[in-house]
Amino acid sequence: MGTIPGQEIGNFVETVVRAIVDHPDSVKISLLESGSMVVVELSADDSDIGKVIGREGRMAQSLRVLLTALSTKLGKKAVLQILENR
């Protein structure tokens, strides 16, 4: 059959973010699933975090809108967390 919905959500986010950043190999996605909830934790190179978040958080908000649309289609609820390296 197809992929597991959580994996499909993670693959989607990873594909979109890799297209945005300068260092696509440093993009890491981890999924935490609990029932119908999927938490997508995203980390990227320190120099790319600003691109992922975007001016006034617009890019992050757009990613979340797309993520919500996909997860709803798959019958899940998804949350995107952008992890900053400290």
Secondary structure, 3 states (H helix, E strand, C coil): CCCCHHHHHHHHHHHHHHHHCCCHHHCEEEEEEECCEEEEEEECCHHHHHHHHCHHHHHHHHHHHHHHHHHHHCCCEEEEEEECCC
